[in-house]
């Protein structure tokens, strides 16, 4: 993990909103981690394609969640991922 994180900045999910407002994250090599705390049953978009929605949290501030929408190949590959997975 130390090797993978070398020269990267950790931004907690619960801090992401404030960091996006205060810093230009496009110029920083950053990483975040999240736990799937809720999965919505796969939905169908207006175009007929199926997608998933995950709610992610860093377990530091349970009131701060990020919704992640999975479409296309990402949805097909990961929609069965278990709640509680990091």
C-alpha positions as CSV (number, residue, x, y, z in Angstrom):
1,X,0.0,0.0,0.0
2,X,2.9,2.4,0.8
3,X,4.2,1.9,-2.7
4,X,0.8,2.5,-4.3
5,X,0.3,5.7,-2.2
6,X,3.7,7.2,-2.9
7,X,3.4,10.8,-4.1
8,X,-0.4,10.7,-3.8
9,X,-2.6,12.7,-1.5
10,X,-5.3,10.9,0.5
11,X,-8.6,12.8,0.6
12,X,-11.2,11.2,2.7
13,X,-14.7,10.9,1.2
14,X,-16.1,13.1,4.0
15,X,-13.7,15.8,3.0
16,X,-14.2,15.6,-0.7
17,X,-16.8,18.3,-1.1
18,X,-14.8,20.9,0.8
19,X,-11.6,19.9,-1.0
20,X,-13.3,20.3,-4.4
21,X,-14.4,23.8,-3.5
22,X,-11.0,24.8,-2.1
23,X,-8.4,23.1,-4.4
24,X,-7.9,22.3,-8.0
25,X,-7.8,18.5,-7.7
26,X,-7.1,18.1,-11.4
27,X,-3.5,19.2,-10.7
28,X,-3.0,16.8,-7.7
29,X,-2.5,13.0,-7.8
30,X,-5.0,12.1,-5.2
31,X,-6.9,9.0,-4.0
32,X,-9.8,8.2,-1.8
33,X,-11.3,5.1,-0.2
34,X,-14.9,4.3,0.4
35,X,-17.1,1.5,1.8
36,X,-20.3,0.6,0.0
37,X,-22.8,1.4,2.7
38,X,-25.9,1.1,0.5
39,X,-26.7,-0.3,-2.9
40,X,-29.8,0.6,-4.8
41,X,-31.5,-2.1,-6.9
42,X,-30.2,-1.8,-10.5
43,X,-32.4,0.7,-12.5
44,X,-33.2,1.2,-16.2
45,X,-32.4,4.5,-17.8
46,X,-34.7,6.2,-20.3
47,X,-32.5,4.7,-23.1
48,X,-33.1,1.1,-21.7
49,X,-29.6,0.6,-20.3
50,X,-29.2,-0.7,-16.8
51,X,-27.2,1.1,-14.2
52,X,-26.5,0.8,-10.4
53,X,-26.1,3.4,-7.7
54,X,-23.9,2.9,-4.7
55,X,-23.7,5.1,-1.6
56,X,-20.1,5.3,-0.4
57,X,-18.8,6.5,3.0
58,X,-15.4,6.6,4.7
59,X,-16.9,5.5,8.1
60,X,-15.5,8.7,9.7
61,X,-18.6,10.8,9.2
62,X,-21.7,8.7,8.5
63,X,-23.7,11.8,7.4
64,X,-21.4,12.4,4.5
65,X,-22.0,10.0,1.6
66,X,-21.0,10.0,-2.0
67,X,-23.3,8.5,-4.6
68,X,-21.5,6.6,-7.3
69,X,-23.4,5.8,-10.6
70,X,-22.2,2.7,-12.5
71,X,-23.0,2.5,-16.2
72,X,-22.0,0.3,-19.1
73,X,-19.2,-2.2,-18.7
74,X,-18.5,-1.0,-15.1
75,X,-22.1,-1.8,-14.1
76,X,-21.9,-5.2,-15.8
77,X,-18.6,-6.1,-14.1
78,X,-19.4,-4.8,-10.6
79,X,-23.1,-4.7,-9.9
80,X,-22.9,-7.8,-7.8
81,X,-20.3,-6.4,-5.5
82,X,-21.4,-6.8,-1.9
83,X,-22.5,-4.0,0.4
84,X,-19.7,-3.5,2.9
85,X,-16.9,-3.9,0.4
86,X,-14.1,-1.3,0.4
